Amino acid sequence: MNNQNQFNQLVIACNRDDKVQLAGIQQKWKRPMMIRTTGEKLKLPLSVTLVSQCTASKEERNAAYMQAKSEGYTICGEVMAPFALQEFYTFQKEITRREPLLITVDSITSGTEIVELKNSKSSVRVKNSEKIKFGTDELLEGIKCAINARLFARNASTYTFKMLNPQIDQSARDALHLFMYTRKPKAKIVLQSPGTGYKYEFSIRRKEYEELLKKPMEKIAKTVKKFAEQHLKEERKQCKILLSGELFVSEEAVHFLKEELEDYRIYHYKAKEAVILGAAVLCNEMMIDNGKYDIKEENCCYTSEKMGAIRTLK
């Protein structure tokens, strides 16, 4: 997709998987699509709407804004990730607009955001939100610690630790992605000492990876249960759980949550791209009918000036 004229309602997501992501509504097919900047480069500056985490601090939101700006984008507004995630699953007809309660679980590099959305006939709002410090960065740290432990066990020198550390970052990332996208029993990591040319080989096994996931998944499930059980007491209606983020590309991560939350319906279709695709749909919907969503400031949903914004980024 190299012609921006094919799309409208362009949306950008920063700090998801350490890169900028761009999506829009494909005009011909009226569908949300990811836009790749391979081949002929998109003409800049592009006017886009920024996706932000509901629990993000002002500093974090400003950092995302500056990152997008440094890439050459013009930011015209902002939408919150949980609203976009609900819109994606509604577009896929997995849920309806009449769901009384939805809980979104969205993982990024630095953490996992859990948000309780309350729906009414005229609006959708954030009822509760919490951020757990567990994202793909923590998984990478776990793999790096395993490598360092084995280096230590081999009596590697301080020089070797120091010289190999930058390589461990990339090798650990490669190993993590191998686990998340395949069913291989182990991933081999080969590190070569820049000084001596000596090669160090390690294997990260699936069981070790599962151990890294287990406790954080239990913590995420505990927060989801807290939100869901309170809702059940108040309204006696069951909730649905929507997953998003690279963490949930991993079958193990989804499996752990399903085990912990066996009484709840969990959705994880296209989990890695769900938020940004949903944001494109949301922006398109609001452009057509701004009255469909309540965008008061206390509800944490900000939109672009073209959609009747009440707040813009500066």
C-alpha positions in Angstrom: 0.0 0.0 0.0 2.1 2.9 -1.2 -0.4 5.5 -2.2 -2.0 7.5 0.6 -4.8 8.6 -1.6 -6.2 5.1 -1.4 -7.0 5.6 2.3 -8.8 8.0 4.6 -8.9 8.4 8.3 -5.2 7.6 8.7 -4.2 6.5 12.2 -0.8 6.1 13.8 0.2 4.0 16.8 3.6 4.7 18.5 5.6 2.6 21.0 3.8 -0.6 20.1 6.5 -3.2 19.4 9.2 -0.4 19.2 8.0 1.0 16.0 5.4 3.3 14.4 2.4 1.6 12.9 0.0 3.2 10.4 -3.5 2.1 9.4 -6.4 3.6 7.5 -9.7 2.8 5.8 -9.2 1.5 2.3 -11.6 3.6 0.3 -12.4 1.0 -2.4 -13.2 -1.8 0.0 -14.3 0.2 3.0 -12.1 -1.9 5.3 -9.4 -1.1 7.8 -5.9 -2.0 6.6 -2.4 -1.8 7.8 -0.2 0.5 5.7 3.3 -0.5 5.0 5.9 2.0 4.0 7.9 -0.4 1.8 8.4 0.3 -1.8 7.5 3.8 -2.8 7.5 5.9 0.4 4.4 7.6 1.6 4.4 11.3 1.0 5.0 13.2 4.2 3.8 15.0 6.2 0.7 12.9 6.7 -2.1 14.2 8.9 -3.0 11.4 11.3 -4.8 10.6 14.5 -2.6 9.2 17.3 -3.5 6.1 19.4 -2.7 6.4 23.1 -2.9 4.0 26.0 -5.7 4.9 28.5 -3.4 4.7 31.5 -0.5 6.5 29.8 1.0 9.5 31.7 1.2 12.9 30.2 5.0 12.3 29.7 4.4 9.0 27.9 1.8 10.6 25.7 4.0 13.5 24.9 6.9 11.0 24.1 4.6 9.2 21.6 3.6 12.5 20.1 7.2 13.6 19.7 8.2 10.2 18.2 5.4 10.5 15.5 6.4 14.1 14.9 10.1 13.1 14.4 8.9 10.6 11.8 7.4 13.5 9.8 3.7 13.1 10.7 1.3 15.9 11.5 -0.9 15.0 14.5 -4.5 16.2 14.3 -5.9 14.3 17.3 -5.9 11.3 19.6 -8.0 8.3 20.4 -7.6 5.8 23.3 -6.7 2.2 22.7 -9.6 0.5 24.6 -12.2 2.4 22.5 -10.3 1.4 19.3 -10.1 -2.2 20.4 -13.9 -2.4 21.1 -14.5 -1.0 17.6 -12.3 -3.6 16.0 -14.1 -6.5 17.5 -17.5 -4.9 16.7 -16.4 -4.5 13.1 -15.5 -8.2 13.0 -19.0 -8.9 14.4 -17.5 -10.8 17.4 -19.3 -8.5 19.8 -22.1 -5.9 19.4 -22.6 -2.3 20.5 -25.0 -3.5 23.1 -22.5 -5.3 25.2 -23.0 -3.9 28.8 -19.4 -4.6 29.8 -16.2 -5.3 28.0 -12.7 -5.7 29.5 -9.8 -5.0 27.2 -6.3 -6.5 27.8 -3.8 -4.7 25.6 0.0 -5.5 25.8 2.7 -3.2 24.5 6.5 -3.3 25.0 6.4 -1.7 28.4 3.3 -3.2 30.1 -0.2 -4.6 29.8 -3.2 -2.3 30.2 -6.5 -3.7 31.5 -9.5 -1.5 31.0 -13.2 -2.0 31.9 -15.5 -0.4 29.4 -19.1 0.4 30.3 -21.6 0.7 27.4 -25.0 2.5 27.3 -27.4 3.3 24.5 -25.6 6.6 23.7 -22.0 6.3 24.9 -19.1 4.1 25.9 -16.9 5.1 28.9 -14.0 3.9 30.9 -15.2 2.5 34.3 -11.9 1.1 35.6 -8.3 0.9 34.3 -5.0 -0.5 35.5 -1.6 -1.1 34.1 0.6 -4.1 34.9 4.3 -3.8 34.3 4.6 -6.8 32.0 5.1 -6.5 28.2 7.5 -7.9 25.6 10.3 -5.9 27.2 10.0 -8.1 30.4 10.0 -11.3 28.4 13.2 -10.1 26.7 14.8 -9.3 30.0 14.0 -12.9 31.2 15.7 -14.4 28.2 18.7 -12.1 28.6 19.0 -13.2 32.3 19.0 -16.8 31.2 21.8 -16.2 28.7 23.8 -14.2 31.3 23.3 -17.0 33.9 24.8 -19.5 31.4 27.7 -17.2 30.6 28.4 -17.0 34.3 28.2 -20.7 34.7 30.8 -21.0 31.9 33.1 -18.7 33.9 33.0 -16.1 31.1 35.2 -13.0 31.7 34.0 -9.6 32.5 35.2 -8.5 29.1 33.0 -11.1 27.4 30.0 -10.0 29.4 30.6 -6.4 28.4 31.3 -7.1 24.7 28.4 -9.5 24.2 25.7 -7.5 26.0 24.6 -5.5 23.0 24.4 -8.7 20.9 22.3 -10.4 23.7 19.6 -7.7 23.2 19.1 -8.5 19.5 19.6 -12.3 19.9 17.1 -12.4 22.8 14.6 -10.5 20.7 15.0 -12.9 17.8 14.5 -15.8 20.1 11.4 -14.3 21.6 9.8 -13.8 18.2 10.7 -17.3 17.2 8.8 -18.6 20.2 5.8 -16.4 19.6 5.3 -17.1 15.9 6.2 -20.8 15.8 5.8 -24.0 17.7 9.4 -25.0 17.8 10.6 -26.6 21.0 13.6 -24.4 21.4 15.4 -21.4 19.9 19.2 -21.4 19.3 21.1 -18.2 20.1 24.6 -17.8 18.8 26.8 -15.0 20.2 30.2 -14.3 18.8 32.8 -12.5 20.9 34.0 -9.4 19.0 37.5 -9.7 20.5 38.3 -13.3 20.1 35.8 -14.6 17.5 34.8 -17.3 20.0 31.1 -18.4 19.6 28.8 -19.0 22.5 25.7 -21.1 21.7 22.5 -21.2 23.9 19.1 -22.9 23.6 16.0 -21.3 25.1 13.5 -24.0 25.6 9.7 -23.6 25.5 9.4 -24.7 29.1 11.6 -21.8 30.2 9.5 -19.4 28.1 6.3 -20.7 29.7 7.8 -20.2 33.2 8.5 -16.5 32.3 4.8 -16.1 31.3 3.1 -17.9 34.2 3.2 -15.5 37.1 2.5 -12.3 35.0 -0.5 -14.0 33.3 -1.8 -14.9 36.8 -1.5 -11.3 37.8 -3.3 -10.1 34.6 -6.1 -12.6 35.2 -6.5 -11.5 38.8 -7.1 -7.9 37.7 -9.6 -9.0 35.0 -11.5 -11.1 37.6 -11.6 -8.2 40.0 -13.2 -6.0 37.3 -15.6 -8.7 36.1 -16.8 -10.0 39.5 -17.7 -6.5 40.6 -19.7 -6.0 37.5 -21.5 -9.3 38.0 -22.5 -8.3 41.5 -23.9 -5.0 40.3 -25.7 -6.0 37.1 -25.7 -9.8 37.1 -24.5 -9.9 33.5 -21.4 -11.7 32.2 -18.6 -9.8 30.4 -16.4 -10.5 27.4 -12.6 -10.0 27.3 -10.8 -8.6 24.2 -7.1 -9.2 23.8 -4.6 -7.1 21.8 -0.9 -6.7 21.5 2.2 -8.8 20.4 2.2 -10.7 23.7 -1.0 -12.4 22.7 0.3 -13.7 19.4 1.8 -16.3 21.7 -0.5 -19.3 22.0 1.0 -19.9 25.5 -0.1 -16.4 26.7 -3.6 -16.9 25.5 -3.8 -20.4 26.9 -2.7 -19.2 30.4 -5.4 -16.6 30.4 -8.1 -19.0 29.2 -7.1 -21.4 32.0 -7.3 -18.7 34.6 -10.5 -17.1 33.2 -12.3 -20.3 32.1 -15.8 -18.8 33.0 -15.3 -15.9 30.5 -15.4 -15.5 26.8 -12.0 -14.4 25.4 -11.4 -13.0 22.0 -8.0 -12.7 20.4 -8.5 -12.4 16.6 -5.6 -10.5 15.0 -4.4 -9.5 18.4 -1.2 -7.8 17.3 -3.0 -5.3 14.9 -6.4 -5.1 16.5 -6.0 -1.7 18.2 -4.7 0.3 15.3 -7.2 -1.3 12.8 -10.0 -0.6 15.3 -8.8 3.0 15.6 -9.1 3.5 11.8 -12.7 2.2 12.0 -13.5 4.4 15.0 -12.2 7.5 13.4 -14.2 6.8 10.2 -17.4 6.1 12.3 -17.0 9.3 14.3 -16.4 11.3 11.1 -19.8 10.1 9.9 -21.6 10.4 13.2 -19.9 12.2 15.9 -22.9 11.8 18.3 -22.4 8.1 18.5 -19.6 8.3 21.1 -19.4 10.3 24.3 -16.1 12.1 24.1 -16.1 14.1 27.3 -12.7 14.5 28.9 -13.4 12.4 31.9 -14.1 9.5 29.6 -10.5 9.6 28.3 -11.5 9.6 24.6 -9.9 12.3 22.5 -10.5 12.8 18.8 -9.3 15.0 16.0 -10.4 18.5 15.2 -12.2 17.2 12.1 -14.4 15.1 14.3 -15.4 18.0 16.7 -12.5 17.6 19.1 -12.6 19.0 22.6 -8.9 18.6 23.0 -5.8 18.5 20.8 -2.2 17.6 21.4 0.3 20.4 21.6 
